[in-house]
Structures are given as structure tokens and as C-alpha cells.
């Protein structure tokens, strides 16, 4: 049965994720990971702030906050597009298509790289957001690619424990935690996994 894709809306937080088609790897080496992030920054960062991410060989997860309507419309007008949802969806599509095109060319591959269109879920409250960030940061450990969250290079985890400038919008989570001192970014599997039991990866 056809299921309508949830539309992106301004100033809303989402969990976005996708998987390689037929379980295939979408990243084969470090250059692939870096190229994917480069395309993300170029195409999707103009319309969304990044709260957290983790890239694994056959799938990825991001926690993002869509930018304000004013910012999106300004960007859209510069690119001949005025509907906010359309602008955001187009940028997401451009990001994944650009990566897939480059990946397929380098690997002499044809066909769809990703399983389907970009999956997304609205993050409805701050508790869910913190658990989502901890889930994303623990993903490499959960799938056996690392023994500690800080060992995996292709994740935003270490950015939260560094004073170095980064593209991660740490202030979104820090503002919530400063008012809720009992909440923290888990360094291991310290999160409520019940939020994510319906996820395949």
C-alpha cells in the first residue's frame, strides 16, 4: 500500500535515515564517507542544522533541525523555488542523488544505491531528542564496528566533547540539558532504546 511521505516543515526536528539497496554497502572506504558529508554540507546544510549523525557501511542516521521559513524561502528564491517543503525535499534529493552518481561512477555500478526515498520521523520532544542523539552515537557500537562511541570516526559524538569549531549545532541539545542537569550525552548505551524498536537499523 502506498504510504505518503512525511513533508519537511520549518523549525522542526527530524530523525532522517536510509539504507543501501538490498543491504549493499553505501560506503566502501574513507573517501566515500568524506564525499557523502561533503555533498550533505553542500546540498542539505543550507536548509537544515545538524544535531547528530552516524555513518555506517550500509546505512546512516542524522538528527537535524530544519531552518526557519525565512532562511529557507531566501535560499529557495535564489534557486527559483518558493515552497518550503519543496525546497527542503529537493535539497535532500540532490544530496543523495549527487552522492549516488559519484559512488556508482567510481565503482562501475548501475542502479539505485539507496533502498528508497529518505526516511524521516518528527522528533516530538526534548527527551526523545536526547535519546535519539545517544542512539545515533551508539550505532557503530550496536553494529559491532566499535567498542566505544568515541572510536568511530564518522559520527558527531566526539564533537560534543571538544571545544573545536564544528558544523554540529551542539547548542540545540546543550540548551535543553542546561535546564535539565539530570540529562546528559551518554558515553555508552545509556539511552531509552524503546523509542527505536521499530527501526530496522
N, C-alpha and C positions, 0 to 999 in steps of 0.2 A: 504494500500500500504506500502511496506517495505521502511523504511527510514534509510539510512546509518548513523551509529553513528559517530559523530564528533570525530576524533582522537586527543588525547592529544599530544601537542608539547612542547619541552623545552622552558623555559623562556617566557611562555605565561600565561596570567592571565585568569582565568575561574570563572564563576559562576556555581557551581555544587549543585544539589538539588535532592531530591527524596521524595516520599510519601508512606505511608503504603498501602499495597494491599487492595483494596475495602474500602479505607478510615479508615482501622483499625489503632489503636494506635501502634506505634513502641516503645514508652517509656511509662511505667506504673508507675514508681517510680524513685526516685533519683538514686538508684543503676544502673538502666538501662541507664540513661544519662551518668553517670560516666564510665560505662563499654563501651559504644559506643565511648566516647572520648579516652578511653584507647586503644581500637582497632584501632581507627583512628591514634593515635600517633605512635603505633607500626607498622602498615602496610603502611600508606599513608604519614606520615611526612618525611620518608626518601627520597621521590621524590617530595614533594611539601611544600612550605611555606604557612602558614595560615594567611590571612589578616583579615578575619572576619568570624564569624559563629553565628548561632542561631539554637537551637534545640527546637522544639515544640512537643507536644504529638504524632501527626500523620505525621510530616514531618520535614525536616531540610534544611538549606541553608548554604553554605560556599562560601567565596571568597578566591581563592587560586592562588598562582603563582608557576607554575612548575619549578623545579630547572634546573640548567644548564645541557647541554648534557653530559659534563664531569662527573658531580656528578652522573647523572642517569646511565651512562654506567659503572662507577665504582661500583655502587650498583648492577647493573644487572649482571656484571661479577662475583661478589661474590655469586650471586644467579642463575648462569647458564642461563642467559638471556641477549641478546645483543641489541635487537631492542628497541629504546627508547619508542615508543608508546606502544609496547607490555609490556614493564616493567611497565609503569605507569598504564595501564589498568588492568594488573594482580594485582597490589597492591590495586587498587580501589576495584576490585572484592574480593580480600582476606579480605579486611576491612569489607565490607558489609556482606559477607558470614560468616565470623567469628562471627560477632555480631548476625546475624540472627540465627545461630546454637545455640549460647548460650541462646538467648532470647526464642527460641522455646523449648529448653530443660527445662528451668526453668518454663515456662508457660504451659508445656504439650501440645504444639502446633505443628501442622504439616503444611506443605505447604509454599508457598512463602510469605515472610514477606513484601517485598517491591513491589511496583506496577510494576516496570520494571527496566531495567538497569539504571545506574546512569545518570541523565540528566546533560548536560553541555552546556554552552554558552561562547564564547570568549568575554572577556571584551576589547573592541577595543580602548578605550581612557581613559584618566585620569578623565574626567568629569563623564563618565559612571561609572568608578570605585568608585568615591566618592558617587554617588547616590546609587550604589549597596550596599556599606557598610552601608549607612544610612537606606536603605530599609531593609537590613538584621537585623540591630539593632532595628528597629521599628516593626519587625514582631510579637513579642509577644504582643505588644500593639494593633496592627492591628487586631489580632485574639482574643482579649479580655482576655488574660492571665495576663496582667499587665496594669497599668495606666501610668507608666513612663518606659522609656527604661532601667533605672538602677535597676529596681525592679526584672528583670528576671535573675535568676542565670545562666542559661545555654545559655549564649551569651558572645561574646567578648567585648561588649560595655564598661563595667567597666575597662577593661584592658587599654583602651585608655585614661583613666583619672586617672591612677595610675602609680607610679614610680616603683612598684614592678616588678620583673622579671617575664616574662610570655612566653608562646610558640607562641604568636601572633607577626607576622612580622610587627610591627607598623611603622617601618622606611619606608616601601614602600609608605604608604599614607602620612606620615609626610614629606617626601622629596618633594612630589608633593605640599602639602599645604604650605610649607615654601616658595615656589616660587610663590604661588597664595594666598596671605593673605585674599582674599575675600572668599576663600573656607574654610569650617570647617565641623567637625563632628557634625551632628545635635543631640541635646538632646531630640528632639521631632520629629514630622513629617515634618522636614524641608528638603525635597528632591523632586526631579522631578519624580513623580510616572509614567510618560508616558513611561519611559524605560521598565516598568514591567507589562504593561496592558495585555500582552499575557500569563502571568504566571497564573497557576491555584491555587497557594498557596504562 
